[in-house]
Amino acid sequence: METRRPVPWLVAGRLGGQVGTFLIPVVLARVLGTDDFGAYRQLFLVFGSLYLIAQLGFAESLYYFLPRAGQASGRYVGNALTILAGAGLCCALALTLGARPLAALLGNARIAAHLPAIGVFLFCMLCSSVLEIVLVSERRFRTAAGAYCVSDLARAVLLVAPAALVGSVSALLVGAVAFAVLRLLVTLVVVGRRYRGGFRLSRPLAATQFRYTFPFALAVVIDTVQAQAHLYVVSNQFDVATFAIYSVACFQIPLVDYVATAAGNVLMVRMGQSPTDRPLALGLWRETTARLAYVLVPLLALIVALGPDLIVFLFGTRYAASGPLFVLASLPILCACLPSDSSLRAAGDTWFLLVQGLLRLVAAAVLLALLFGPLGLVGAVVSTIGAAAVAKVAAVARVAHHLAGPLGELLPWGRLLATLGASAGAGAAAFVLASAAANAPRLARLAASGTVFLVVYLALGARLGLGAPVRELYRRCGALLRRRTTERTGRRS
């Protein structure tokens, strides 16, 4: 069923499963020893790298092709599933046959025995990566939201429960594989019912998909290498316990990815429906940017104010050293406010994504070489921040070219500055309160400071002209409540 408000539905679906996903590393950090937790992070670092690279752009390409496909939709999905299955099988074989060299590269020979299980997990997750993409591309936003929520919660339960009961990485991987197999079965059922007779392979369409995805796939490879190179370097140069501390510092708040991904995916679909309407595309870009900033900028301000306390509260005192690094590593949240990749993919400009990736890779390599030696872990974090900033500036300039508008008019400067001002004021108030209550219990201090942050942000936002989004949120919630009440009353009568 189509909904007129797709982003809130998709964000709600991701947020529904966020609690479980967010708690996976938090719980594992407490039930596993530091070395075992570090091994878990190394294993899923390998999975995360290959999962992004091995998709070859075919899963994400469905956002571009399905809104335009008509009766050929099933063939596009069939092509994507076939390519993903082949890539997953190759990765599983490589992880099994090359387990020892890869474990040596990561500086932890113990994980070699676990890499074949990661290969099975990867195969199933690659094949099932099309599930939510198909639902969103077909404008079945509510169903996609439900799929996101149920999948994330199931993954959390099946990963954490075995590890908590047995206390080992092996048990965690058994749960991970069980989850991945179940998700793959659901994907095959959903896709099979949706396309039925139209679900088949097509070489001409596969060639079209490949031409679209080839530069995008290369860009993903380059982006993955540069984004995760610092983690591999730290894993190779330090012991497992230090890597565990560093990986906690690189912990990402799931809300950032959920909100940015949902907004970017919907932006792609809407731009794809009117690809030649540049004024409409510019309006969609500005509105998406403003809404992303309204959520993500205050989140960053809250992390700056309370980040070290939050890390200790979540992961325990063993990871206190991760706190300051976590604050520093969170700065790229600002880049997520600009949905440049989605806009470029909607315009079919995947070759520039390759150029952007190369630029970011070079910047990351240069900064890592210059800063890692003298600054250690801090240098590794700063190299990723600098590379992200350089690439984002180039991407936004390219978006301005496609939208045929001056760079100065591309951003909603008034709303962005108001959001930044309200966030800075709220962050300062929260920091002052947390410092004054340094001797209070950590949970009480975080709760009080977070409440003050929210109140001050909303108050300053209203004063600076940001009250409309808040009023719109209340209006939507009230309308939903009234509609549900009417439906229940009607059923009872």
Summary of the structure (lengths in Angstrom):
residues: 493
radius of gyration: 22.8
end to end distance: 26.1
largest distance: 73.8
contacts: 1723
relative contact order: 0.10
helix: 88%
strand: 0%
